């Protein structure tokens, strides 16, 4: 699967499962080309997910929700995923990160 | 020994433990490297397992913890998360407290 389709797949699964108010996905595979830990050829991605569903949940629980939503894509299409999972109240759009 | 039992023993016998790609001295992945650096900055002893050198653990750890990626960091027998969560806890000052508490608790526990 090529990188644009992978991003589309991530977007579709996270949108469906979490109904995020904000969802940013970036492909960071180019930063990690050829490093020794990268096996299997999946991509490196970074996601920012802002969803009301995260309220009252620990970071571990939030990340689990994201992994569960991605399902088998975590094994096949995604080698590494950097996650920022925020509630709408925690999300400060004017701040960089 | 069954690999799940082996993982359980590793997790339970080390107050602070990281499963990572490579070693803290020679990490083989940026995520593992950053998480190990955060633990080193906490100034408590921690154990590590190089999953690249242990294919059985590499294959089965995601199933053990219902967590699909590496690194995985365990404190006091509990999965706390991967690289992002570890760094976020470190930046908030929580990781230092959690690791100190786990190390102190392990130090006072009577040997089994």
N, CA and C atoms of all chains as a GROMACS GRO file, in nm:
protein
  627
    1UNK      N    1   0.085  -0.119   0.000
    1UNK     CA    2   0.000   0.000   0.000
    1UNK      C    3   0.088   0.125   0.000
    2UNK      N    4   0.057   0.222  -0.085
    2UNK     CA    5   0.143   0.341  -0.091
    2UNK      C    6   0.106   0.441   0.019
    3UNK      N    7   0.196   0.538   0.048
    3UNK     CA    8   0.174   0.627   0.161
    3UNK      C    9   0.040   0.703   0.159
    4UNK      N   10  -0.004   0.760   0.045
    4UNK     CA   11  -0.133   0.830   0.050
    4UNK      C   12  -0.249   0.737   0.088
    5UNK      N   13  -0.246   0.612   0.042
    5UNK     CA   14  -0.355   0.522   0.080
    5UNK      C   15  -0.347   0.485   0.228
    6UNK      N   16  -0.225   0.479   0.280
    6UNK     CA   17  -0.212   0.450   0.423
    6UNK      C   18  -0.272   0.563   0.505
    7UNK      N   19  -0.246   0.685   0.466
    7UNK     CA   20  -0.302   0.800   0.539
    7UNK      C   21  -0.455   0.795   0.530
    8UNK      N   22  -0.506   0.763   0.413
    8UNK     CA   23  -0.651   0.754   0.395
    8UNK      C   24  -0.710   0.645   0.484
    9UNK      N   25  -0.639   0.535   0.496
    9UNK     CA   26  -0.685   0.424   0.580
    9UNK      C   27  -0.688   0.466   0.728
   10UNK      N   28  -0.583   0.533   0.772
   10UNK     CA   29  -0.577   0.579   0.911
   10UNK      C   30  -0.692   0.677   0.937
   11UNK      N   31  -0.710   0.770   0.842
   11UNK     CA   32  -0.815   0.871   0.857
   11UNK      C   33  -0.952   0.805   0.866
   12UNK      N   34  -0.976   0.710   0.780
   12UNK     CA   35  -1.106   0.644   0.776
   12UNK      C   36  -1.134   0.570   0.909
   13UNK      N   37  -1.036   0.496   0.955
   13UNK     CA   38  -1.058   0.415   1.076
   13UNK      C   39  -1.074   0.502   1.200
   14UNK      N   40  -0.988   0.604   1.214
   14UNK     CA   41  -0.997   0.689   1.333
   14UNK      C   42  -1.124   0.774   1.330
   15UNK      N   43  -1.162   0.823   1.212
   15UNK     CA   44  -1.284   0.903   1.201
   15UNK      C   45  -1.405   0.821   1.240
   16UNK      N   46  -1.406   0.698   1.191
   16UNK     CA   47  -1.520   0.610   1.216
   16UNK      C   48  -1.532   0.577   1.365
   17UNK      N   49  -1.419   0.546   1.429
   17UNK     CA   50  -1.423   0.496   1.567
   17UNK      C   51  -1.436   0.607   1.671
   18UNK      N   52  -1.376   0.722   1.644
   18UNK     CA   53  -1.364   0.823   1.751
   18UNK      C   54  -1.435   0.955   1.721
   19UNK      N   55  -1.489   0.971   1.603
   19UNK     CA   56  -1.554   1.096   1.563
   19UNK      C   57  -1.475   1.218   1.610
   20UNK      N   58  -1.347   1.229   1.572
   20UNK     CA   59  -1.265   1.338   1.624
   20UNK      C   60  -1.308   1.475   1.571
   21UNK      N   61  -1.291   1.577   1.655
   21UNK     CA   62  -1.318   1.714   1.612
   21UNK      C   63  -1.201   1.763   1.527
   22UNK      N   64  -1.085   1.706   1.556
   22UNK     CA   65  -0.968   1.742   1.478
   22UNK      C   66  -0.884   1.617   1.459
   23UNK      N   67  -0.833   1.599   1.337
   23UNK     CA   68  -0.752   1.481   1.308
   23UNK      C   69  -0.643   1.521   1.210
   24UNK      N   70  -0.520   1.518   1.256
   24UNK     CA   71  -0.407   1.549   1.168
   24UNK      C   72  -0.318   1.426   1.158
   25UNK      N   73  -0.284   1.390   1.036
   25UNK     CA   74  -0.199   1.272   1.015
   25UNK      C   75  -0.081   1.314   0.930
   26UNK      N   76   0.039   1.284   0.976
   26UNK     CA   77   0.152   1.310   0.887
   26UNK      C   78   0.238   1.186   0.873
   27UNK      N   79   0.290   1.174   0.753
   27UNK     CA   80   0.376   1.061   0.719
   27UNK      C   81   0.520   1.102   0.747
   28UNK      N   82   0.582   1.035   0.843
   28UNK     CA   83   0.720   1.069   0.879
   28UNK      C   84   0.817   0.959   0.839
   29UNK      N   85   0.772   0.876   0.746
   29UNK     CA   86   0.855   0.762   0.705
   29UNK      C   87   0.992   0.808   0.653
   30UNK      N   88   0.994   0.923   0.586
   30UNK     CA   89   1.119   0.970   0.527
   30UNK      C   90   1.227   0.997   0.632
   31UNK      N   91   1.183   1.025   0.757
   31UNK     CA   92   1.281   1.054   0.862
   31UNK      C   93   1.351   0.929   0.911
   32UNK      N   94   1.296   0.815   0.876
   32UNK     CA   95   1.345   0.690   0.937
   32UNK      C   96   1.392   0.588   0.836
   33UNK      N   97   1.415   0.630   0.714
   33UNK     CA   98   1.451   0.534   0.610
   33UNK      C   99   1.573   0.452   0.647
   34UNK      N  100   1.556   0.322   0.637
   34UNK     CA  101   1.671   0.234   0.649
   34UNK      C  102   1.725   0.212   0.788
   35UNK      N  103   1.655   0.260   0.894
   35UNK     CA  104   1.714   0.236   1.026
   35UNK      C  105   1.693   0.090   1.066
   36UNK      N  106   1.782   0.045   1.154
   36UNK     CA  107   1.792  -0.099   1.181
   36UNK      C  108   1.666  -0.159   1.243
   37UNK      N  109   1.590  -0.077   1.317
   37UNK     CA  110   1.471  -0.133   1.383
   37UNK      C  111   1.350  -0.142   1.291
   38UNK      N  112   1.357  -0.082   1.173
   38UNK     CA  113   1.240  -0.078   1.085
   38UNK      C  114   1.230  -0.207   1.004
   39UNK      N  115   1.147  -0.296   1.050
   39UNK     CA  116   1.128  -0.421   0.978
   39UNK      C  117   0.989  -0.423   0.917
   40UNK      N  118   0.975  -0.494   0.807
   40UNK     CA  119   0.841  -0.520   0.756
   40UNK      C  120   0.788  -0.415   0.660
   41UNK      N  121   0.855  -0.301   0.650
   41UNK     CA  122   0.822  -0.205   0.547
   41UNK      C  123   0.703  -0.114   0.573
   42UNK      N  124   0.639  -0.123   0.690
   42UNK     CA  125   0.529  -0.031   0.719
   42UNK      C  126   0.583   0.110   0.740
   43UNK      N  127   0.492   0.209   0.738
   43UNK     CA  128   0.536   0.347   0.750
   43UNK      C  129   0.540   0.399   0.892
   44UNK      N  130   0.607   0.514   0.908
   44UNK     CA  131   0.605   0.587   1.034
   44UNK      C  132   0.505   0.701   1.018
   45UNK      N  133   0.411   0.710   1.112
   45UNK     CA  134   0.312   0.817   1.105
   45UNK      C  135   0.301   0.888   1.238
   46UNK      N  136   0.252   1.011   1.230
   46UNK     CA  137   0.227   1.088   1.350
   46UNK      C  138   0.082   1.136   1.343
   47UNK      N  139   0.007   1.119   1.452
   47UNK     CA  140  -0.132   1.164   1.450
   47UNK      C  141  -0.162   1.257   1.568
   48UNK      N  142  -0.244   1.356   1.540
   48UNK     CA  143  -0.304   1.438   1.646
   48UNK      C  144  -0.454   1.412   1.639
   49UNK      N  145  -0.509   1.362   1.749
   49UNK     CA  146  -0.651   1.331   1.753
   49UNK      C  147  -0.714   1.410   1.867
   50UNK      N  148  -0.813   1.492   1.836
   50UNK     CA  149  -0.886   1.565   1.939
   50UNK      C  150  -1.028   1.511   1.940
   51UNK      N  151  -1.065   1.445   2.050
   51UNK     CA  152  -1.195   1.379   2.054
   51UNK      C  153  -1.257   1.388   2.193
   52UNK      N  154  -1.386   1.416   2.199
   52UNK     CA  155  -1.454   1.423   2.330
   52UNK      C  156  -1.446   1.291   2.407
   53UNK      N  157  -1.437   1.181   2.334
   53UNK     CA  158  -1.434   1.050   2.395
   53UNK      C  159  -1.314   1.029   2.490
   54UNK      N  160  -1.209   1.110   2.475
   54UNK     CA  161  -1.090   1.093   2.559
   54UNK      C  162  -1.109   1.148   2.700
   55UNK      N  163  -1.215   1.225   2.721
   55UNK     CA  164  -1.236   1.287   2.853
   55UNK      C  165  -1.245   1.180   2.961
   56UNK      N  166  -1.174   1.203   3.071
   56UNK     CA  167  -1.178   1.110   3.184
   56UNK      C  168  -1.098   0.984   3.164
   57UNK      N  169  -1.023   0.976   3.053
   57UNK     CA  170  -0.944   0.855   3.027
   57UNK      C  171  -0.795   0.885   3.042
   58UNK      N  172  -0.720   0.784   3.090
   58UNK     CA  173  -0.574   0.800   3.102
   58UNK      C  174  -0.512   0.799   2.963
   59UNK      N  175  -0.383   0.840   2.958
   59UNK     CA  176  -0.312   0.838   2.830
   59UNK      C  177  -0.309   0.697   2.774
   60UNK      N  178  -0.286   0.598   2.863
   60UNK     CA  179  -0.281   0.459   2.818
   60UNK      C  180  -0.414   0.419   2.753
   61UNK      N  181  -0.524   0.455   2.817
   61UNK     CA  182  -0.655   0.420   2.762
   61UNK      C  183  -0.682   0.491   2.629
   62UNK      N  184  -0.638   0.614   2.619
   62UNK     CA  185  -0.658   0.689   2.494
   62UNK      C  186  -0.579   0.626   2.379
   63UNK      N  187  -0.453   0.592   2.408
   63UNK     CA  188  -0.371   0.532   2.303
   63UNK      C  189  -0.428   0.396   2.263
   64UNK      N  190  -0.479   0.321   2.362
   64UNK     CA  191  -0.539   0.191   2.330
   64UNK      C  192  -0.658   0.206   2.237
   65UNK      N  193  -0.741   0.309   2.262
   65UNK     CA  194  -0.857   0.333   2.175
   65UNK      C  195  -0.811   0.354   2.031
   66UNK      N  196  -0.702   0.429   2.016
   66UNK     CA  197  -0.650   0.457   1.882
   66UNK      C  198  -0.595   0.328   1.817
   67UNK      N  199  -0.519   0.252   1.894
   67UNK     CA  200  -0.465   0.126   1.840
   67UNK      C  201  -0.578   0.030   1.802
   68UNK      N  202  -0.680   0.024   1.889
   68UNK     CA  203  -0.793  -0.066   1.859
   68UNK      C  204  -0.865  -0.023   1.733
   69UNK      N  205  -0.882   0.109   1.717
   69UNK     CA  206  -0.951   0.159   1.598
   69UNK      C  207  -0.871   0.124   1.471
   70UNK      N  208  -0.739   0.129   1.481
   70UNK     CA  209  -0.656   0.101   1.363
   70UNK      C  210  -0.649  -0.049   1.333
   71UNK      N  211  -0.668  -0.130   1.438
   71UNK     CA  212  -0.678  -0.275   1.418
   71UNK      C  213  -0.561  -0.335   1.344
   72UNK      N  214  -0.589  -0.416   1.243
   72UNK     CA  215  -0.483  -0.490   1.175
   72UNK      C  216  -0.388  -0.400   1.096
   73UNK      N  217  -0.428  -0.274   1.074
   73UNK     CA  218  -0.337  -0.182   1.005
   73UNK      C  219  -0.211  -0.159   1.088
   74UNK      N  220  -0.222  -0.173   1.222
   74UNK     CA  221  -0.104  -0.156   1.307
   74UNK      C  222   0.001  -0.262   1.278
   75UNK      N  223  -0.041  -0.378   1.236
   75UNK     CA  224   0.057  -0.482   1.205
   75UNK      C  225   0.109  -0.467   1.062
   76UNK      N  226   0.020  -0.431   0.972
   76UNK     CA  227   0.056  -0.440   0.830
   76UNK      C  228   0.108  -0.311   0.769
   77UNK      N  229   0.034  -0.202   0.794
   77UNK     CA  230   0.066  -0.079   0.720
   77UNK      C  231   0.146   0.020   0.803
   78UNK      N  232   0.142   0.004   0.935
   78UNK     CA  233   0.203   0.104   1.021
   78UNK      C  234   0.314   0.039   1.102
   79UNK      N  235   0.435   0.088   1.082
   79UNK     CA  236   0.547   0.036   1.161
   79UNK      C  237   0.557   0.111   1.293
   80UNK      N  238   0.535   0.240   1.289
   80UNK     CA  239   0.545   0.320   1.410
   80UNK      C  240   0.446   0.435   1.404
   81UNK      N  241   0.391   0.465   1.520
   81UNK     CA  242   0.288   0.568   1.526
   81UNK      C  243   0.316   0.657   1.648
   82UNK      N  244   0.331   0.785   1.621
   82UNK     CA  245   0.346   0.880   1.730
   82UNK      C  246   0.208   0.942   1.753
   83UNK      N  247   0.164   0.940   1.880
   83UNK     CA  248   0.025   0.978   1.909
   83UNK      C  249   0.016   1.096   2.004
   84UNK      N  250  -0.067   1.191   1.967
   84UNK     CA  251  -0.107   1.297   2.059
   84UNK      C  252  -0.258   1.287   2.067
   85UNK      N  253  -0.311   1.252   2.185
   85UNK     CA  254  -0.455   1.230   2.201
   85UNK      C  255  -0.509   1.328   2.305
   86UNK      N  256  -0.590   1.423   2.260
   86UNK     CA  257  -0.637   1.530   2.350
   86UNK      C  258  -0.788   1.540   2.349
   87UNK      N  259  -0.842   1.589   2.461
   87UNK     CA  260  -0.984   1.625   2.463
   87UNK      C  261  -0.995   1.765   2.404
   88UNK      N  262  -1.116   1.804   2.361
   88UNK     CA  263  -1.131   1.940   2.307
   88UNK      C  264  -1.086   2.046   2.408
   89UNK      N  265  -1.112   2.023   2.539
   89UNK     CA  266  -1.073   2.121   2.641
   89UNK      C  267  -0.921   2.132   2.653
   90UNK      N  268  -0.850   2.022   2.631
   90UNK     CA  269  -0.704   2.025   2.643
   90UNK      C  270  -0.636   2.084   2.520
   91UNK      N  271  -0.706   2.083   2.411
   91UNK     CA  272  -0.645   2.123   2.284
   91UNK      C  273  -0.640   2.275   2.274
   92UNK      N  274  -0.519   2.327   2.264
   92UNK     CA  275  -0.502   2.472   2.251
   92UNK      C  276  -0.451   2.499   2.110
   93UNK      N  277  -0.539   2.537   2.019
   93UNK     CA  278  -0.499   2.550   1.878
   93UNK      C  279  -0.388   2.652   1.855
   94UNK      N  280  -0.377   2.752   1.943
   94UNK     CA  281  -0.276   2.855   1.917
   94UNK      C  282  -0.136   2.811   1.954
   95UNK      N  283  -0.127   2.702   2.032
   95UNK     CA  284   0.005   2.655   2.072
   95UNK      C  285   0.062   2.558   1.970
   96UNK      N  286   0.190   2.572   1.941
   96UNK     CA  287   0.257   2.474   1.856
   96UNK      C  288   0.292   2.353   1.938
   97UNK      N  289   0.336   2.249   1.870
   97UNK     CA  290   0.380   2.131   1.945
   97UNK      C  291   0.483   2.055   1.864
   98UNK      N  292   1.026  -2.265   2.961
   98UNK     CA  293   0.916  -2.187   3.018
   98UNK      C  294   0.837  -2.119   2.906
   99UNK      N  295   0.709  -2.115   2.925
   99UNK     CA  296   0.620  -2.049   2.830
   99UNK      C  297   0.658  -1.900   2.820
  100UNK      N  298   0.654  -1.848   2.698
  100UNK     CA  299   0.700  -1.709   2.679
  100UNK      C  300   0.614  -1.610   2.758
  101UNK      N  301   0.485  -1.634   2.767
  101UNK     CA  302   0.397  -1.542   2.842
  101UNK      C  303   0.436  -1.540   2.990
  102UNK      N  304   0.470  -1.658   3.042
  102UNK     CA  305   0.512  -1.669   3.182
  102UNK      C  306   0.647  -1.598   3.202
  103UNK      N  307   0.734  -1.614   3.102
  103UNK     CA  308   0.864  -1.548   3.108
  103UNK      C  309   0.848  -1.395   3.111
  104UNK      N  310   0.760  -1.344   3.026
  104UNK     CA  311   0.734  -1.199   3.024
  104UNK      C  312   0.675  -1.156   3.158
  105UNK      N  313   0.580  -1.234   3.208
  105UNK     CA  314   0.517  -1.198   3.335
  105UNK      C  315   0.623  -1.187   3.446
  106UNK      N  316   0.715  -1.282   3.448
  106UNK     CA  317   0.820  -1.278   3.552
  106UNK      C  318   0.912  -1.158   3.536
  107UNK      N  319   0.943  -1.124   3.411
  107UNK     CA  320   1.028  -1.006   3.388
  107UNK      C  321   0.958  -0.880   3.439
  108UNK      N  322   0.830  -0.868   3.406
  108UNK     CA  323   0.754  -0.750   3.442
  108UNK      C  324   0.738  -0.740   3.594
  109UNK      N  325   0.718  -0.854   3.658
  109UNK     CA  326   0.692  -0.852   3.802
  109UNK      C  327   0.819  -0.842   3.886
  110UNK      N  328   0.932  -0.886   3.830
  110UNK     CA  329   1.052  -0.885   3.914
  110UNK      C  330   1.138  -0.760   3.894
  111UNK      N  331   1.099  -0.672   3.801
  111UNK     CA  332   1.174  -0.548   3.781
  111UNK      C  333   1.082  -0.428   3.803
  112UNK      N  334   1.115  -0.345   3.903
  112UNK     CA  335   1.026  -0.231   3.932
  112UNK      C  336   1.013  -0.135   3.815
  113UNK      N  337   1.123  -0.118   3.740
  113UNK     CA  338   1.117  -0.032   3.620
  113UNK      C  339   1.182  -0.111   3.506
  114UNK      N  340   1.105  -0.131   3.399
  114UNK     CA  341   1.150  -0.218   3.291
  114UNK      C  342   1.109  -0.159   3.156
  115UNK      N  343   1.202  -0.161   3.062
  115UNK     CA  344   1.168  -0.118   2.926
  115UNK      C  345   1.199  -0.232   2.828
  116UNK      N  346   1.100  -0.264   2.746
  116UNK     CA  347   1.122  -0.352   2.630
  116UNK      C  348   1.152  -0.259   2.513
  117UNK      N  349   1.269  -0.274   2.454
  117UNK     CA  350   1.310  -0.178   2.351
  117UNK      C  351   1.383  -0.247   2.237
  118UNK      N  352   1.396  -0.173   2.126
  118UNK     CA  353   1.475  -0.221   2.013
  118UNK      C  354   1.618  -0.173   2.035
  119UNK      N  355   1.708  -0.266   2.062
  119UNK     CA  356   1.845  -0.231   2.095
  119UNK      C  357   1.861  -0.221   2.246
  120UNK      N  358   1.967  -0.152   2.287
  120UNK     CA  359   1.995  -0.134   2.430
  120UNK      C  360   2.000   0.016   2.459
  121UNK      N  361   1.994   0.054   2.587
  121UNK     CA  362   2.005   0.198   2.617
  121UNK      C  363   2.133   0.258   2.560
  122UNK      N  364   2.242   0.180   2.558
  122UNK     CA  365   2.369   0.230   2.504
  122UNK      C  366   2.368   0.233   2.351
  123UNK      N  367   2.304   0.131   2.290
  123UNK     CA  368   2.299   0.122   2.144
  123UNK      C  369   2.157   0.098   2.095
  124UNK      N  370   2.072   0.200   2.111
  124UNK     CA  371   1.933   0.184   2.066
  124UNK      C  372   1.926   0.171   1.914
  125UNK      N  373   1.830   0.091   1.868
  125UNK     CA  374   1.815   0.064   1.724
  125UNK      C  375   1.691   0.132   1.666
  126UNK      N  376   1.630   0.221   1.743
  126UNK     CA  377   1.508   0.287   1.696
  126UNK      C  378   1.494   0.417   1.774
  127UNK      N  379   1.454   0.523   1.709
  127UNK     CA  380   1.443   0.654   1.773
  127UNK      C  381   1.346   0.656   1.889
  128UNK      N  382   1.235   0.583   1.876
  128UNK     CA  383   1.135   0.582   1.982
  128UNK      C  384   1.191   0.513   2.107
  129UNK      N  385   1.258   0.400   2.086
  129UNK     CA  386   1.319   0.328   2.198
  129UNK      C  387   1.427   0.414   2.262
  130UNK      N  388   1.504   0.483   2.179
  130UNK     CA  389   1.612   0.567   2.228
  130UNK      C  390   1.559   0.678   2.318
  131UNK      N  391   1.454   0.745   2.274
  131UNK     CA  392   1.400   0.858   2.352
  131UNK      C  393   1.340   0.811   2.484
  132UNK      N  394   1.270   0.698   2.481
  132UNK     CA  395   1.209   0.647   2.604
  132UNK      C  396   1.317   0.606   2.703
  133UNK      N  397   1.423   0.539   2.654
  133UNK     CA  398   1.531   0.497   2.743
  133UNK      C  399   1.604   0.618   2.802
  134UNK      N  400   1.619   0.723   2.721
  134UNK     CA  401   1.684   0.845   2.771
  134UNK      C  402   1.603   0.908   2.884
  135UNK      N  403   1.471   0.907   2.870
  135UNK     CA  404   1.385   0.964   2.975
  135UNK      C  405   1.402   0.884   3.105
  136UNK      N  406   1.409   0.751   3.093
  136UNK     CA  407   1.429   0.669   3.213
  136UNK      C  408   1.565   0.696   3.275
  137UNK      N  409   1.667   0.710   3.191
  137UNK     CA  410   1.801   0.738   3.243
  137UNK      C  411   1.803   0.871   3.318
  138UNK      N  412   1.725   0.966   3.267
  138UNK     CA  413   1.722   1.099   3.330
  138UNK      C  414   1.650   1.096   3.464
  139UNK      N  415   1.578   0.990   3.492
  139UNK     CA  416   1.509   0.978   3.622
  139UNK      C  417   1.604   0.933   3.733
  140UNK      N  418   1.724   0.890   3.696
  140UNK     CA  419   1.824   0.850   3.795
  140UNK      C  420   1.780   0.737   3.887
  141UNK      N  421   1.702   0.645   3.834
  141UNK     CA  422   1.676   0.521   3.910
  141UNK      C  423   1.724   0.405   3.824
  142UNK      N  424   1.759   0.295   3.889
  142UNK     CA  425   1.799   0.176   3.813
  142UNK      C  426   1.679   0.124   3.736
  143UNK      N  427   1.703   0.087   3.612
  143UNK     CA  428   1.596   0.021   3.538
  143UNK      C  429   1.653  -0.095   3.458
  144UNK      N  430   1.566  -0.192   3.431
  144UNK     CA  431   1.607  -0.308   3.352
  144UNK      C  432   1.559  -0.289   3.209
  145UNK      N  433   1.627  -0.355   3.116
  145UNK     CA  434   1.579  -0.349   2.979
  145UNK      C  435   1.584  -0.488   2.916
  146UNK      N  436   1.497  -0.509   2.819
  146UNK     CA  437   1.501  -0.629   2.736
  146UNK      C  438   1.512  -0.582   2.592
  147UNK      N  439   1.614  -0.628   2.522
  147UNK     CA  440   1.630  -0.594   2.380
  147UNK      C  441   1.544  -0.692   2.299
  148UNK      N  442   1.432  -0.644   2.248
  148UNK     CA  443   1.339  -0.735   2.178
  148UNK      C  444   1.395  -0.784   2.045
  149UNK      N  445   1.492  -0.710   1.990
  149UNK     CA  446   1.552  -0.756   1.864
  149UNK      C  447   1.640  -0.879   1.888
  150UNK      N  448   1.684  -0.897   2.014
  150UNK     CA  449   1.770  -1.011   2.046
  150UNK      C  450   1.688  -1.127   2.103
  151UNK      N  451   1.557  -1.109   2.115
  151UNK     CA  452   1.472  -1.212   2.173
  151UNK      C  453   1.344  -1.224   2.088
  152UNK      N  454   1.353  -1.297   1.977
  152UNK     CA  455   1.242  -1.301   1.880
  152UNK      C  456   1.110  -1.349   1.942
  153UNK      N  457   1.120  -1.436   2.041
  153UNK     CA  458   0.998  -1.488   2.104
  153UNK      C  459   0.925  -1.377   2.179
  154UNK      N  460   1.000  -1.295   2.250
  154UNK     CA  461   0.940  -1.182   2.320
  154UNK      C  462   0.889  -1.080   2.218
  155UNK      N  463   0.967  -1.054   2.114
  155UNK     CA  464   0.927  -0.961   2.007
  155UNK      C  465   0.790  -0.999   1.951
  156UNK      N  466   0.771  -1.130   1.928
  156UNK     CA  467   0.646  -1.179   1.869
  156UNK      C  468   0.529  -1.172   1.965
  157UNK      N  469   0.555  -1.196   2.094
  157UNK     CA  470   0.446  -1.218   2.187
  157UNK      C  471   0.413  -1.103   2.281
  158UNK      N  472   0.508  -1.010   2.298
  158UNK     CA  473   0.482  -0.900   2.392
  158UNK      C  474   0.356  -0.818   2.353
  159UNK      N  475   0.335  -0.789   2.225
  159UNK     CA  476   0.214  -0.712   2.191
  159UNK      C  477   0.085  -0.780   2.239
  160UNK      N  478   0.084  -0.912   2.233
  160UNK     CA  479  -0.032  -0.988   2.277
  160UNK      C  480  -0.042  -0.988   2.431
  161UNK      N  481   0.073  -0.997   2.497
  161UNK     CA  482   0.076  -0.998   2.643
  161UNK      C  483   0.007  -0.874   2.699
  162UNK      N  484   0.038  -0.761   2.640
  162UNK     CA  485  -0.008  -0.634   2.697
  162UNK      C  486  -0.123  -0.571   2.619
  163UNK      N  487  -0.167  -0.635   2.512
  163UNK     CA  488  -0.262  -0.572   2.423
  163UNK      C  489  -0.212  -0.432   2.383
  164UNK      N  490  -0.087  -0.429   2.339
  164UNK     CA  491  -0.024  -0.301   2.301
  164UNK      C  492   0.066  -0.334   2.182
  165UNK      N  493   0.038  -0.275   2.065
  165UNK     CA  494   0.099  -0.328   1.942
  165UNK      C  495   0.241  -0.285   1.911
  166UNK      N  496   0.295  -0.189   1.985
  166UNK     CA  497   0.424  -0.132   1.942
  166UNK      C  498   0.531  -0.140   2.050
  167UNK      N  499   0.654  -0.111   2.008
  167UNK     CA  500   0.769  -0.099   2.098
  167UNK      C  501   0.819   0.045   2.090
  168UNK      N  502   0.877   0.096   2.196
  168UNK     CA  503   0.905   0.032   2.323
  168UNK      C  504   0.779   0.018   2.410
  169UNK      N  505   0.789  -0.065   2.514
  169UNK     CA  506   0.686  -0.073   2.618
  169UNK      C  507   0.756  -0.053   2.752
  170UNK      N  508   0.698   0.034   2.834
  170UNK     CA  509   0.760   0.066   2.963
  170UNK      C  510   0.667   0.020   3.075
  171UNK      N  511   0.724  -0.056   3.167
  171UNK     CA  512   0.648  -0.108   3.281
  171UNK      C  513   0.705  -0.051   3.409
  172UNK      N  514   0.616  -0.001   3.495
  172UNK     CA  515   0.657   0.047   3.626
  172UNK      C  516   0.571  -0.023   3.731
  173UNK      N  517   0.638  -0.084   3.827
  173UNK     CA  518   0.569  -0.158   3.933
  173UNK      C  519   0.470  -0.260   3.874
  174UNK      N  520   0.516  -0.330   3.773
  174UNK     CA  521   0.435  -0.438   3.716
  174UNK      C  522   0.326  -0.396   3.619
  175UNK      N  523   0.310  -0.265   3.597
  175UNK     CA  524   0.202  -0.216   3.510
  175UNK      C  525   0.260  -0.151   3.385
  176UNK      N  526   0.198  -0.180   3.272
  176UNK     CA  527   0.233  -0.107   3.150
  176UNK      C  528   0.192   0.038   3.166
  177UNK      N  529   0.287   0.130   3.146
  177UNK     CA  530   0.248   0.272   3.150
  177UNK      C  531   0.231   0.328   3.009
  178UNK      N  532   0.292   0.262   2.909
  178UNK     CA  533   0.271   0.306   2.771
  178UNK      C  534   0.398   0.291   2.689
  179UNK      N  535   0.398   0.362   2.577
  179UNK     CA  536   0.513   0.360   2.487
  179UNK      C  537   0.592   0.490   2.499
  180UNK      N  538   0.658   0.524   2.391
  180UNK     CA  539   0.747   0.641   2.392
  180UNK      C  540   0.672   0.772   2.420
  181UNK      N  541   0.561   0.796   2.352
  181UNK     CA  542   0.490   0.924   2.366
  181UNK      C  543   0.445   0.947   2.510
  182UNK      N  544   0.384   0.842   2.569
  182UNK     CA  545   0.332   0.855   2.705
  182UNK      C  546   0.446   0.874   2.803
  183UNK      N  547   0.554   0.798   2.785
  183UNK     CA  548   0.669   0.809   2.875
  183UNK      C  549   0.727   0.951   2.872
  184UNK      N  550   0.739   1.007   2.752
  184UNK     CA  551   0.794   1.142   2.741
  184UNK      C  552   0.699   1.246   2.800
  185UNK      N  553   0.569   1.224   2.779
  185UNK     CA  554   0.472   1.318   2.832
  185UNK      C  555   0.475   1.316   2.985
  186UNK      N  556   0.484   1.195   3.043
  186UNK     CA  557   0.492   1.182   3.190
  186UNK      C  558   0.622   1.244   3.242
  187UNK      N  559   0.729   1.227   3.166
  187UNK     CA  560   0.858   1.283   3.206
  187UNK      C  561   0.850   1.436   3.208
  188UNK      N  562   0.792   1.493   3.103
  188UNK     CA  563   0.782   1.639   3.095
  188UNK      C  564   0.698   1.697   3.206
  189UNK      N  565   0.598   1.621   3.251
  189UNK     CA  566   0.513   1.668   3.360
  189UNK      C  567   0.576   1.644   3.498
  190UNK      N  568   0.688   1.568   3.500
  190UNK     CA  569   0.753   1.537   3.627
  190UNK      C  570   0.696   1.413   3.694
  191UNK      N  571   0.599   1.349   3.629
  191UNK     CA  572   0.535   1.231   3.690
  191UNK      C  573   0.622   1.106   3.681
  192UNK      N  574   0.697   1.095   3.572
  192UNK     CA  575   0.776   0.972   3.552
  192UNK      C  576   0.880   0.957   3.663
  193UNK      N  577   0.942   1.069   3.701
  193UNK     CA  578   1.041   1.067   3.808
  193UNK      C  579   0.978   1.014   3.938
  194UNK      N  580   0.858   1.066   3.970
  194UNK     CA  581   0.789   1.023   4.094
  194UNK      C  582   0.751   0.876   4.086
  195UNK      N  583   0.700   0.834   3.972
  195UNK     CA  584   0.654   0.695   3.958
  195UNK      C  585   0.771   0.597   3.970
  196UNK      N  586   0.883   0.630   3.906
  196UNK     CA  587   0.997   0.537   3.910
  196UNK      C  588   1.060   0.534   4.050
  197UNK      N  589   1.068   0.651   4.114
  197UNK     CA  590   1.122   0.654   4.251
  197UNK      C  591   1.038   0.571   4.346
  198UNK      N  592   0.907   0.587   4.333
  198UNK     CA  593   0.814   0.516   4.420
  198UNK      C  594   0.827   0.364   4.399
  199UNK      N  595   0.834   0.324   4.272
  199UNK     CA  596   0.845   0.181   4.241
  199UNK      C  597   0.977   0.124   4.292
  200UNK      N  598   1.086   0.200   4.277
  200UNK     CA  599   1.216   0.153   4.323
  200UNK      C  600   1.218   0.142   4.475
  201UNK      N  601   1.158   0.240   4.543
  201UNK     CA  602   1.154   0.239   4.689
  201UNK      C  603   1.071   0.122   4.739
  202UNK      N  604   0.958   0.098   4.672
  202UNK     CA  605   0.871  -0.011   4.712
  202UNK      C  606   0.943  -0.146   4.696
  203UNK      N  607   1.014  -0.162   4.584
  203UNK     CA  608   1.085  -0.287   4.559
  203UNK      C  609   1.196  -0.306   4.662
  204UNK      N  610   1.259  -0.195   4.704
  204UNK     CA  611   1.367  -0.201   4.801
  204UNK      C  612   1.321  -0.244   4.939
  205UNK      N  613   1.196  -0.214   4.974
  205UNK     CA  614   1.146  -0.245   5.108
  205UNK      C  615   1.069  -0.376   5.113
  206UNK      N  616   1.033  -0.427   4.996
  206UNK     CA  617   0.961  -0.555   4.994
  206UNK      C  618   1.049  -0.667   5.048
  207UNK      N  619   0.990  -0.751   5.130
  207UNK     CA  620   1.066  -0.867   5.180
  207UNK      C  621   1.094  -0.961   5.064
  208UNK      N  622   1.213  -1.018   5.060
  208UNK     CA  623   1.241  -1.114   4.952
  208UNK      C  624   1.148  -1.235   4.960
  209UNK      N  625   1.106  -1.280   4.843
  209UNK     CA  626   1.011  -1.393   4.840
  209UNK      C  627   1.085  -1.523   4.866
   0.00000   0.00000   0.00000
